[in-house]
Amino acid sequence: MRAWARAGLLVALAGCPRARQDPAPCDLNRGACAAESAGVAIHLELSPRPLRPLTELEVSVTLSSGGAPLDGASVVVELSMPRMYMGENRAALRPVGGGRYAGKVVLVRCASGRRDWVADVLVRPSAGPEAHARFSFEATE
């Protein structure tokens, strides 16, 4: 890759809020995790636990704003491995009512043996700014 293209890529990544956001401190292997972004409370739960590679995971996201359930949003969960491309692994969640959204995703296995993962929750409410939360977790073998 040419130096000017590499510099442009670094500038683009530095300007991306998702690239800079630290994961919320929580352990998805123990239960649901929560974060807040753009006035939206985001609760993420993955199951069954422990979280294992090559397992279909149930994804549940609960959203609220001002203490009230947030319905009518577009919600996507992306699973990725920090600093290693593992292919696109995302699930568009379906609304189930009461600010809850659900779907399924399969956690892939890393050939290198790494087990550190990040779950990004991307929320596009019907009104207001987009919200984003990042949660880190480890897969169990």
N, C-alpha and C positions, 0 to 999 in steps of 0.2 A: 504494500500500500504506500502510495506516495506520501511524503511528509506533510504536504499541504492538506491532503485528504484526511490524514490521521488527525491533524490539528483541528480541522473542521468538525470531525466526529467527536473529539474531546470537548470542544466548545458546545456542541449540541447536547452531549450528555450532561455537561455541567449545568446547562440551563433547564434540564428536565427535573421537575420536583420529585418524581418517583425515584430517580437515581440517587438523590441525596437523603431521602427520608430514612431515618433509623427505624428498625422494627419496634413495635410496642413490646414492652417487657411482659412476657406471659409464656406459659407452656401449654400449647394446644394438645399435648399428650395427656394433660391432666383435666382439661375441660375448656369451656368457652373462654375467649379472650375479647377484650374490649379496647376501643380507642375512639377518639373524637377527631373529626375533621370538618371544617367549614360549617360548624354548628350541627353536625349530624353525629349521633352516637352510633357506633358500628360494633356489633357483637358477632364474632365468628366462632362457629363450632364445626369441627371435623370429627367424623366417627366412621367406623368403629375404632376404638383405641385399644392398644397402642397403634399409632399410625405406621403402617407397613408398606414397603414398595410392592408394586404389582397387585394392589388391593383397590377395589372400587370404594371410594370414600363418599359418604353422605356429607354434603356441604349445607350448612344452615347459617344464614345471615339475618340478624334482626336489626332494624334501623328505627331510630326515633329522633325527633327534633323537638326541642322544648318540652320534653317529657311525653310527647304524644307519638304514637306509631307513625312511621313514615311509609305510606303506600304510594304506588304509582311511579316508583323509580326503576331505572334500568340498573341491574346489579350483575357484575362479572367478577369471578374469582380466578386469578392466575397463579399457578404454582411454578416456581422457578428455583434454580440453584444459584446462589451468589457467585459471580465471576465464572460461570460455566454454562454454556448454552445447552439446554436439555430439550430443545424443541418447544413448540407452542403447546401449552397445557393449560387450557382455560375452560371455564364453564359459565355460560350465561344462565343465571338463576331465574326460576319462575316464581311469581308472587303466590303466596299461600294465605295471605290475609294477616291483619294485625301487625303490619310492618315486618313480616317474615318472608324470606325468600329461600328457596331450596333448589338443589341440583345434585349432580354426581360428577366426580372426577376420579381419574385413576392416577395414583402416584407411581411414577416410573422408577426404575432402578438405575442407579448410576454405576457404570462399568468400573469406575475408579474406586468404588467403595465408599465414596462420600455419602453422608446422610443428612447434611444441613440443607434446609429448604426455607423458602420464603413464600408466604401466601399474601398476595396483594388483592385487596377488595376495592373495586372501582365502582363508585356510585354516581349515577346521573339522575338527580331528582327531576320531577316534572317541572319544578320551578326552583331557582336558586343555583348556586355554584356547585360544581362537581366536588365530591368528597373522595378521599383515598385513605386507606389504612394498610399498613404493612405489618405482618406478624411472622416471626421466625419460629421454626420448629425443627426437630430431628426425627428422621424416620428410624424405626426400630427394625432390626433384622430378625 
